[in-house]
Each structure stands twice: as structure tokens, then as C-alpha cells.
Amino acid sequence: MTLDVSALYDAVPDVAPRATAPSMDILKGSSILAIAGEVKALQAEGRTIHNLTIGDFDPSVFPVPQGLVDGIKAQLDAGATNYPPAVGVQELRDAVTTLYRRELGLDFPADSVIVGSGARPPIFAAFRAIVEPGDTVVFPVPSWNVEHYVALNGGVGVRLVTRPEDGFMPTAEQLAPHLATARLLVINSPQNPSGSVIDEALLGGLCDAILTENARRREAGERPLMLMYDAVYWQLVFEGATHLTPMGLRPEMAPYTIMIDAISKSWAATGLRVGWGVAPPWVVAKMKPLIGHMGAWAAKAEQLATAALLADPSGLGGFMPAFKAQIQDRLSTLAEGIAQMGASGLPVRSLDVQGAIYLSLQVDAIGRTSGGGRTLSTDEDLRAWLLHEAGIAVVPFTAFGYPEGSGWMRMSVGSVSMDAVHATLASLKAALEALR
């Protein structure tokens, strides 16, 4: 006899709304995953879809470094299958400090590094270490998932609506009204979704504002304003842009800065789940128990293999130049094609290519009618029109908290070939030309 558990779940209908914590109702599912489901459904119908939604890599297009694969296999063969330390294996923590000393000119102590299964556990642990219920968290929009971390920690989120002329980065002037009450400021550069890199004037202004406010708080005996600097794309900064760090510009920022990094994006290794946070040791000490209790560490074999690759400049050097060049070629080809369309009078433009795997696309077509008769009244209308009539899948900035009606979209090139890039441009041009 087989017990029908599904029927038992349905037998007491009033359990569902009462069994879970009301605080979890504030969390929403990913808009990007919902779009991905729509794309898959169309592909299952036989439609050709140029999928530029995915902030991930197709391993057939962008494989991880072979040295990393070989290293993981060797560590598994050697028996590295037991628990690692909650804070991360010492070899990886040391390798992270070596990388930053070599590449960024920053000499961190090893006890400022904490490892997680990707960047998300260190982000969450940093929020828990810093943010009390009711504390104010300030972050720019568009941004990736910050509002969910604010909600999970009972914080009060303050969104700074950024401008394309600032590369969708916040300014010190925008932060100023919130300085006295903010507990945490979150910045991502290179940014997801825009692909832009914060410049020296913007970052320096933010750092100066934080330092001035913290000098006041120190005199008043108040808790400091901290900065979370999410730099998971920092190795994917292209010619003409420069990756900057808060303490590289203002050394006094070191006690107030938490940096987030991972192999996920810079090495096309999203599924291997190795990330880390770099923070003052007294912050790391508060993050460590949470990651330990969650078991949210990276697998030991992956940690050890990552450590070996980070510590070997020739290993990184053999991978990164070609990897970056392929990404930049795709982004630049898209940007050049879009610029040509704009120059010909079509209602489209993009930001300059600076970093990450993303291009910001603006379609100024709200109020127009598509060739298929679709009325374009919202950003969601624009997205649906591009998908269903042009076969181009993108993510609107509204999915990243940006206000409705801007026409800005994210295009991701992690899973597309150069042939697909050219086909995307041809489809976009035809769709724009058909607008009425």
C-alpha cells in the first residue's frame, strides 16, 4: 500500500497560511527566473530565441579554466571530501590575500577573509553581522537582490534611483540626506545589471561622505556606517575603465568596508560555488558562526583547487585574457550595432562597454505600436514585444528595482555565441523598423 501524502497535505487547508512565518511573505520569486521559464516554453515550441537574460555562462561557449577542473579532480582523488573549516581553508584565505596584494596593491591579513558557497552566504552573513531590525540600508537601483537581503534582516531599505549619465551609480549628493540614519551602504562595481564601473569621482565622493559621517559618529559614540562593496566582476573590467577599491582611494575606509568576491563570474565558474568576503577581522568573527551553522561553506576540493589557481599568476594569465576578450567582443559588437541603429534614427541606445557580462540597452518606444499590433505602454510590454516578435530575451531594469517607464533593459552575453550576437542585432533592427 502506498500512502498518498498529497491528499494529507490538502486535508487541513487552514494549515498553509498559518504554518510559515509572516515575515517570509515579503520575499518574492525571481523575475529573471520567471522570464527564463517563458523563454524555455517558446523554445519548446520550436521558436528560435536569442537568450540574453542569463547572468550565467554556457560551458560549451565559456568553459571554466582547465586547471581548475584538473585541480578539483586531483583534490577529490586525494580525499578532500570532509568538512572544511567554517571560515574557509587556510590555503584559500592566504591565496585571496596574495591575489589582492599582487593585483590590487592591498595587503589584507588572512583573518580578514571568510569563504562561502559562492558570494551569497558572505553577503547574507555580512548583513546579519551589521544590520539590526529597523536599521537603514541604502542602495542604488537598479541593483541585484539587495532588497531581499534587507527584508530577510528586518532592515529598512532606501533606494537611490540612479541616472544613466552616472553609469547607474549613486552619488554622494544622493547619499547625503540618509547619512545620519544609514547603517549600511551597498555598492556593486562592475554593476549588475548595467555593466558599468564606478569612477574615481563617484567612489571618492561616497568614501569621503562615509568618513565624515563616521568621524561624527565616533565622537558621539554611535555605531559606524559600513560599506558593502560587491566586486564579483572586478576581473572583468575592459580597456578604458579601471577597477577601483574604497581603501585604494581612501585608506581610512578599511575599517568600514566589506568586499565581496567569487570565482563565479570572473572564471565562468558559477556552479562551483566558491566565494568570499574580505572584512575587518572583528566583522569576520561575527560572520563565521552563521556560515558554520548554515553549513554554507564551499566544498573542500573546490576551495583547495581555487587556492592553487589564485596563487599561480601563470594559471590565471593563461585563461583571463582570452576569456575577457571574447566577452568584450560580444558586448562591443552589440554596442556598435545599437549605436548604428540609433544614428539612423531608430529609438535605441546603450551605455559604453565597461565591465561584467552585461550591456545596458534602452528602447525608447513606449507609446508606440509594434509591427504585430502590440501596444507598448510599459517596460514589461517592451520586454514581451522583444521576446515574442523579435525572438530576443532581455531583462527589464524594473526587475532590478528601477522605476517603471525608462525603457532600460539588461543584455547578458554569457551564454551566446558571436553568431547569436549578429542575429540578435538583425532581429532588433527589424523589430524597431516595424514600429508605428
C-alpha positions as CSV (number, residue, x, y, z in Angstrom):
1,M,0.0,0.0,0.0
2,T,1.3,3.5,-0.9
3,L,0.3,6.4,1.3
4,D,-1.0,9.4,-0.7
5,V,0.8,12.2,1.1
6,S,-0.5,14.9,-1.3
7,A,-4.1,14.1,-0.1
8,L,-2.9,14.6,3.5
9,Y,-1.4,18.0,2.7
10,D,-4.8,19.1,1.3
11,A,-6.8,17.6,4.2
12,V,-6.3,20.5,6.5
13,P,-6.5,23.6,4.3
14,D,-6.0,26.2,7.1
15,V,-2.5,24.9,7.9
16,A,-0.8,26.5,4.9
17,P,-1.4,30.2,5.8
18,R,-0.6,29.6,9.5
19,A,2.5,27.3,9.3
20,T,5.0,29.7,7.9
21,A,6.4,33.0,9.3
22,P,4.6,36.0,8.1
23,S,7.9,37.8,7.7
24,M,8.7,35.5,4.8
25,D,5.7,36.8,2.8
26,I,7.8,39.8,1.9
27,L,10.1,37.8,-0.3
28,K,9.3,37.4,-3.9
29,G,10.5,34.9,-6.5
30,S,13.0,36.0,-9.1
31,S,11.6,37.9,-12.1
32,I,14.5,36.7,-14.1
33,L,13.6,33.0,-13.4
34,A,10.0,33.8,-14.5
35,I,11.3,35.2,-17.8
36,A,13.6,32.1,-18.2
37,G,10.5,29.9,-17.9
38,E,8.8,31.9,-20.6
39,V,11.8,31.6,-22.8
40,K,12.0,27.8,-22.3
41,A,8.3,27.4,-23.2
42,L,8.8,29.3,-26.5
43,Q,11.9,27.2,-27.3
44,A,10.0,24.1,-26.6
45,E,7.5,25.2,-29.3
46,G,10.4,25.4,-31.8
47,R,10.9,29.1,-31.6
48,T,14.4,30.5,-32.1
49,I,15.1,32.7,-29.1
50,H,18.3,34.8,-28.7
51,N,18.5,34.4,-24.9
52,L,20.3,37.4,-23.3
53,T,18.7,37.1,-19.9
54,I,21.0,34.7,-18.2
55,G,23.7,36.1,-15.7
56,D,25.4,32.8,-16.2
57,F,27.7,31.0,-18.6
58,D,27.1,28.3,-21.1
59,P,30.0,25.9,-20.5
60,S,30.0,25.0,-24.2
61,V,30.8,28.6,-25.0
62,F,32.7,29.7,-21.9
63,P,34.3,26.7,-20.1
64,V,36.0,27.1,-16.7
65,P,39.8,27.0,-16.7
66,Q,41.0,23.5,-17.3
67,G,43.5,23.9,-14.4
68,L,40.6,24.4,-12.0
69,V,38.8,21.3,-13.3
70,D,42.0,19.2,-13.0
71,G,42.7,20.6,-9.6
72,I,39.3,19.7,-8.3
73,K,39.6,16.2,-9.6
74,A,43.1,15.8,-8.0
75,Q,41.8,17.0,-4.7
76,L,38.9,14.6,-4.8
77,D,41.3,11.8,-5.7
78,A,43.4,12.8,-2.7
79,G,40.4,12.5,-0.4
80,A,39.4,16.2,0.1
81,T,35.8,15.2,0.8
82,N,35.4,16.1,4.5
83,Y,34.3,19.3,6.2
84,P,36.4,22.4,5.6
85,P,36.7,25.0,8.4
86,A,33.7,27.2,8.6
87,V,35.8,30.3,7.8
88,G,37.4,28.5,4.8
89,V,40.6,26.5,4.3
90,Q,43.7,28.4,5.2
91,E,45.2,27.8,1.7
92,L,42.4,29.7,0.1
93,R,42.3,32.5,2.6
94,D,46.1,33.0,2.0
95,A,45.7,32.8,-1.7
96,V,43.0,35.5,-1.7
97,T,45.3,37.9,0.2
98,T,48.1,37.0,-2.3
99,L,45.8,37.8,-5.2
100,Y,44.8,41.2,-3.8
101,R,48.4,42.1,-2.9
102,R,49.5,41.2,-6.4
103,E,46.7,42.6,-8.5
104,L,45.1,45.4,-6.3
105,G,48.0,46.5,-4.1
106,L,46.1,45.7,-1.0
107,D,47.8,43.7,1.8
108,F,45.0,42.1,3.9
109,P,45.6,39.9,6.9
110,A,44.4,36.3,6.3
111,D,41.9,36.5,9.2
112,S,40.0,39.2,7.2
113,V,38.9,36.5,4.7
114,I,35.9,34.3,5.1
115,V,34.8,31.8,2.4
116,G,31.3,30.7,1.4
117,S,29.5,28.7,-1.2
118,G,29.6,31.5,-3.7
119,A,29.2,35.2,-2.9
120,R,25.7,34.9,-1.4
121,P,26.5,33.4,2.0
122,P,29.1,36.0,2.8
123,I,26.7,38.7,1.7
124,F,23.9,37.4,3.9
125,A,26.3,36.8,6.8
126,A,27.6,40.4,6.5
127,F,24.1,41.7,6.5
128,R,23.4,39.7,9.7
129,A,26.6,40.9,11.3
130,I,25.8,44.6,10.6
131,V,22.1,45.1,10.3
132,E,19.7,45.0,13.2
133,P,15.9,45.0,12.6
134,G,14.9,48.6,11.8
135,D,18.4,49.6,10.6
136,T,18.5,51.6,7.4
137,V,20.2,50.1,4.4
138,V,20.9,52.4,1.5
139,F,21.4,51.0,-2.0
140,P,21.2,52.2,-5.6
141,V,18.7,51.0,-8.1
142,P,19.0,49.2,-10.5
143,S,20.7,46.6,-8.3
144,W,20.9,42.8,-7.8
145,N,18.8,41.3,-5.0
146,V,19.7,43.8,-2.3
147,E,16.1,44.4,-1.3
148,H,15.8,40.7,-0.4
149,Y,18.7,40.8,2.0
150,V,17.3,43.9,3.6
151,A,13.9,42.1,4.0
152,L,15.5,39.0,5.4
153,N,17.2,41.0,8.1
154,G,14.3,43.3,9.0
155,G,16.0,46.3,7.7
156,V,14.5,49.5,6.2
157,G,15.6,49.8,2.6
158,V,16.3,53.2,1.0
159,R,16.6,53.1,-2.8
160,L,18.7,55.7,-4.6
161,V,17.3,56.0,-8.1
162,T,20.4,56.5,-10.3
163,R,20.9,58.0,-13.7
164,P,22.4,56.6,-16.9
165,E,24.7,59.6,-17.1
166,D,26.3,58.4,-13.9
167,G,26.5,54.9,-15.2
168,F,23.6,53.9,-12.9
169,M,25.9,54.5,-9.9
170,P,24.9,56.5,-6.8
171,T,26.4,59.9,-5.9
172,A,27.5,61.4,-2.6
173,E,24.7,64.0,-3.1
174,Q,22.1,61.3,-3.2
175,L,23.6,59.6,-0.1
176,A,23.7,62.9,1.9
177,P,20.1,63.0,3.1
178,H,20.5,59.5,4.6
179,L,23.9,59.8,6.2
180,A,22.7,60.4,9.7
181,T,20.4,57.3,9.7
182,A,22.1,54.8,7.4
183,R,23.7,51.7,8.8
184,L,24.9,50.1,5.6
185,L,25.5,51.3,2.1
186,V,25.7,48.6,-0.7
187,I,27.6,49.3,-3.9
188,N,28.3,46.9,-6.8
189,S,31.0,47.6,-9.4
190,P,31.2,46.4,-12.1
191,Q,27.5,46.5,-11.8
192,N,24.8,44.0,-12.4
193,P,22.6,44.9,-14.3
194,S,24.2,47.9,-16.1
195,G,27.7,46.6,-16.8
196,S,29.1,50.0,-15.7
197,V,32.1,50.6,-13.5
198,I,32.1,53.3,-10.8
199,D,34.6,56.1,-11.5
200,E,37.0,57.8,-9.2
201,A,35.0,60.9,-8.6
202,L,31.8,59.0,-7.6
203,L,33.6,56.4,-5.4
204,G,35.8,59.0,-3.8
205,G,32.8,61.2,-3.0
206,L,31.0,58.3,-1.4
207,C,34.0,57.4,0.6
208,D,34.5,61.0,1.8
209,A,30.9,61.2,2.9
210,I,31.2,58.0,4.8
211,L,34.4,59.0,6.5
212,T,33.0,62.4,7.5
213,E,29.8,60.8,8.9
214,N,31.8,58.2,10.8
215,A,34.1,60.8,12.4
216,R,30.9,62.4,13.7
217,R,29.6,59.1,15.0
218,R,32.9,58.2,16.6
219,E,32.7,61.5,18.6
220,A,29.0,60.7,19.5
221,G,29.7,57.1,20.4
222,E,27.4,55.8,17.7
223,R,27.7,52.7,15.5
224,P,29.5,53.4,12.2
225,L,28.1,53.5,8.7
226,M,29.5,50.5,6.9
227,L,30.0,49.9,3.1
228,M,29.5,46.6,1.4
229,Y,31.4,46.7,-1.9
230,D,30.3,43.9,-4.1
231,A,33.1,43.4,-6.7
232,V,32.4,39.9,-8.0
233,Y,33.0,41.1,-11.6
234,W,36.2,43.1,-10.9
235,Q,38.4,41.0,-13.1
236,L,36.1,41.6,-16.0
237,V,36.9,45.3,-16.4
238,F,37.7,46.3,-20.0
239,E,40.0,48.8,-21.7
240,G,39.1,52.3,-20.9
241,A,37.7,51.5,-17.4
242,T,39.5,50.9,-14.2
243,H,38.5,48.8,-11.2
244,L,38.8,50.9,-8.0
245,T,38.5,49.9,-4.4
246,P,37.3,52.1,-1.5
247,M,40.5,51.6,0.5
248,G,42.7,52.0,-2.6
249,L,41.2,55.5,-2.9
250,R,40.8,56.3,0.7
251,P,42.9,54.0,3.0
252,E,40.9,55.2,6.0
253,M,37.9,53.2,4.6
254,A,39.5,49.9,5.6
255,P,37.7,49.6,9.0
256,Y,34.3,50.4,7.3
257,T,34.5,48.2,4.2
258,I,33.3,44.7,3.4
259,M,34.4,43.5,0.0
260,I,32.6,40.6,-1.8
261,D,34.2,38.4,-4.4
262,A,34.0,35.0,-6.0
263,I,35.2,32.8,-8.9
264,S,31.6,32.6,-10.2
265,K,31.8,35.3,-12.8
266,S,35.4,36.1,-13.4
267,W,36.2,32.4,-14.2
268,A,32.8,31.4,-15.6
269,A,32.5,29.1,-12.6
270,T,29.0,29.9,-11.3
271,G,28.1,26.3,-10.4
272,L,31.3,25.6,-8.5
273,R,30.2,27.9,-5.7
274,V,33.4,29.4,-4.3
275,G,33.1,33.0,-3.0
276,W,34.4,35.0,-0.1
277,G,34.1,38.2,1.9
278,V,37.0,40.4,3.0
279,A,36.3,42.5,6.0
280,P,37.8,43.7,9.3
281,P,38.6,40.7,11.4
282,W,36.0,41.7,14.0
283,V,33.3,41.6,11.4
284,V,34.5,38.2,10.1
285,A,34.4,36.9,13.6
286,K,30.6,37.6,13.6
287,M,30.1,36.2,10.2
288,K,31.9,32.9,10.9
289,P,29.3,31.3,13.2
290,L,26.4,32.0,10.9
291,I,28.2,30.4,7.9
292,G,29.2,27.5,10.1
293,H,25.7,26.9,11.4
294,M,24.2,27.1,7.9
295,G,26.9,24.8,6.5
296,A,27.2,27.4,3.8
297,W,30.9,26.8,3.0
298,A,32.3,25.9,-0.4
299,A,33.3,22.2,-0.9
300,K,36.8,21.5,0.3
301,A,38.1,20.2,-3.0
302,E,36.9,23.3,-4.8
303,Q,38.4,25.5,-2.2
304,L,41.8,23.9,-2.5
305,A,41.8,23.9,-6.3
306,T,40.8,27.6,-6.3
307,A,43.6,28.4,-3.9
308,A,46.1,26.8,-6.2
309,L,44.9,28.7,-9.2
310,L,44.7,32.1,-7.4
311,A,48.3,31.7,-6.2
312,D,49.6,30.9,-9.7
313,P,49.7,34.0,-11.8
314,S,50.5,31.9,-14.9
315,G,47.4,29.9,-14.5
316,L,45.2,33.0,-14.3
317,G,47.2,34.6,-17.1
318,G,46.6,31.7,-19.4
319,F,42.9,32.0,-19.0
320,M,41.8,35.5,-18.3
321,P,43.0,37.5,-21.4
322,A,41.2,35.3,-24.0
323,F,38.1,35.0,-21.7
324,K,37.8,38.7,-21.3
325,A,38.4,39.3,-25.0
326,Q,35.6,37.0,-26.0
327,I,33.2,38.7,-23.6
328,Q,34.3,42.2,-24.6
329,D,33.9,41.3,-28.3
330,R,30.3,40.3,-27.8
331,L,29.4,43.3,-25.8
332,S,31.2,45.7,-28.1
333,T,29.6,44.2,-31.2
334,L,26.2,44.7,-29.6
335,A,27.0,48.3,-28.6
336,E,28.3,49.2,-32.0
337,G,25.3,47.7,-33.7
338,I,22.9,49.5,-31.4
339,A,24.8,52.8,-31.9
340,Q,24.5,52.4,-35.7
341,M,20.7,51.9,-35.3
342,G,20.5,55.0,-33.1
343,A,22.4,57.0,-35.6
344,S,20.0,56.0,-38.3
345,G,17.1,57.4,-36.3
346,L,15.8,54.2,-34.6
347,P,14.8,54.7,-30.9
348,V,17.6,52.7,-29.2
349,R,20.9,53.3,-27.4
350,S,23.2,51.6,-25.0
351,L,25.8,52.6,-22.4
352,D,29.5,52.2,-23.1
353,V,31.0,48.8,-22.6
354,Q,33.0,48.9,-19.3
355,G,32.8,45.6,-17.4
356,A,30.9,42.4,-16.3
357,I,29.0,40.4,-18.9
358,Y,26.2,43.0,-19.4
359,L,25.1,45.8,-21.7
360,S,22.5,48.4,-20.8
361,L,20.0,48.8,-23.7
362,Q,17.4,51.5,-23.8
363,V,14.5,51.2,-26.2
364,D,12.6,54.5,-26.3
365,A,9.4,53.0,-27.7
366,I,6.7,53.4,-25.0
367,G,3.6,54.8,-26.7
368,R,4.4,53.1,-30.0
369,T,2.7,50.2,-31.6
370,S,4.7,47.1,-32.7
371,G,4.6,45.6,-36.1
372,G,2.5,42.8,-34.7
373,G,-0.1,45.3,-33.4
374,R,1.1,45.2,-29.7
375,T,0.6,48.5,-27.8
376,L,3.8,49.3,-25.9
377,S,2.8,51.1,-22.7
378,T,5.2,49.7,-20.1
379,D,8.7,48.2,-19.7
380,E,7.0,44.8,-19.5
381,D,5.3,45.5,-22.8
382,L,8.7,46.3,-24.3
383,R,10.2,43.1,-22.9
384,A,7.3,40.9,-24.2
385,W,7.4,42.6,-27.6
386,L,11.1,41.9,-28.0
387,L,10.7,38.3,-26.9
388,H,7.5,37.3,-28.9
389,E,8.0,39.4,-32.0
390,A,11.8,39.7,-32.3
391,G,12.9,36.5,-30.5
392,I,15.2,38.5,-28.2
393,A,15.0,37.7,-24.5
394,V,16.2,40.5,-22.2
395,V,15.5,41.6,-18.6
396,P,14.0,45.0,-17.9
397,F,15.6,47.2,-15.3
398,T,12.3,47.1,-13.4
399,A,13.3,43.5,-12.3
400,F,16.2,45.2,-10.5
401,G,14.1,47.8,-8.7
402,Y,14.3,50.6,-11.3
403,P,11.2,52.8,-11.8
404,E,8.7,51.9,-14.5
405,G,8.8,53.6,-17.9
406,S,12.6,54.0,-18.5
407,G,12.9,51.5,-21.4
408,W,16.2,50.3,-20.0
409,M,17.0,46.6,-20.3
410,R,19.9,44.2,-19.4
411,M,21.5,42.2,-22.1
412,S,23.8,39.3,-20.9
413,V,26.3,37.6,-23.2
414,G,27.4,34.7,-21.0
415,S,25.5,32.2,-23.0
416,V,25.6,33.5,-26.6
417,S,27.9,32.9,-29.5
418,M,29.1,35.7,-31.8
419,D,26.7,34.3,-34.5
420,A,23.9,34.8,-32.0
421,V,25.0,38.3,-31.3
422,H,24.8,39.2,-35.0
423,A,21.4,37.5,-35.3
424,T,20.2,39.5,-32.3
425,L,21.2,42.8,-33.9
426,A,19.4,41.9,-37.1
427,S,16.2,40.9,-35.3
428,L,16.3,44.0,-33.1
429,K,16.7,46.3,-36.2
430,A,13.8,44.6,-38.0
431,A,11.6,45.0,-34.9
432,L,12.5,48.6,-34.4
433,E,11.9,49.4,-38.1
434,A,8.4,47.9,-37.9
435,L,7.3,50.2,-35.0
436,R,4.5,52.6,-35.7
